[in-house]
Amino acid sequence: MSPLPLIHEVLVVGPLSCNCSILGDPVSHQAIVVDPGDNISAIVATLARHQLTLKQILVTHAHIDHIAGAQRLKQLTGAPILYNQLDLPLVKLMDVQASWLGIPTPNVEPPDENLSDDLPIHVAGIHGIVFHTPGHTEGSSCLYLPDQSLLIAGDTLFAGSVGRTDLPGGDPRKLMRSIHTRLLTLPDEVKVVPGHGETTSIGAERATNPFLQIL
């Protein structure tokens, strides 16, 4: 008998339309949320609808649109927050980031656990590995779930584009190195959920993304 498919819902949250992934195991009812930038009530409602218990909150990088709601979600669920500590300088600039959007400064704390390179992510029925992919920010990270052929790419790779590097912590050479050495080594069929915009695949980006045609 085939196992039940992983629950995966993508909610578009916040003023910059960030893709927030809710990953849940239909047997254990344990879950991971990636990039809860805003709309925490909708995230909590989605967890409740699937009868999921949140075990981990992952943040791909510490830009306000990806991390602003993480502390609130932790308060409501008790789940720990994981992001790469190299982005702590961006957390110290959260008031500046908020001023860019004209919104109140959210409460953002240091991570409960560092989202380090090759860190295994395990809750019951969900198995992934962290790729540290600096370039968009120093701490930018992706979550790869090999059993689902799924990559949650944050703002490292987009459909037809790549992450911007003109904000604090950005480095175009590091970004391209991260994409070519970590992401483009994955199989073509791997589905990519970027931090914003449409879903794509590694094969499609390898073949058609104009930013990846220049080595």
Stockholm file with secondary structure:
# STOCKHOLM 1.0

chainA/1-215         MSPLPLIHEVLVVGPLSCNCSILGDPVSHQAIVVDPGDNISAIVATLARHQLTLKQILVTHAHIDHIAGAQRLKQLTGAPILYNQLDLPLVKLMDVQASWLGIPTPNVEPPDENLSDDLPIHVAGIHGIVFHTPGHTEGSSCLYLPDQSLLIAGDTLFAGSVGRTDLPGGDPRKLMRSIHTRLLTLPDEVKVVPGHGETTSIGAERATNPFLQIL
#=GR chainA/1-215 SS CCCCCCEEEEEEETTTTEEEEEEECTTTCEEEEECCCSCHHHHHHHHHHTTCEEEEEECSCCCHHHHTTHHHHHHHHCCCEEECGGGHHHHHTHHHHHHHHTCCCCCCCCCSEECCTTCEEEETTEEEEEEECTTSSTTCEEEEEGGGTEEEEETSEETTEECCCCSTTCCHHHHHHHIIIIITTSCTTCEEEESSSCCEEHHHHHHHCGGGSCC
#=GC SS_cons         CCCCCCEEEEEEETTTTEEEEEEECTTTCEEEEECCCSCHHHHHHHHHHTTCEEEEEECSCCCHHHHTTHHHHHHHHCCCEEECGGGHHHHHTHHHHHHHHTCCCCCCCCCSEECCTTCEEEETTEEEEEEECTTSSTTCEEEEEGGGTEEEEETSEETTEECCCCSTTCCHHHHHHHIIIIITTSCTTCEEEESSSCCEEHHHHHHHCGGGSCC
//
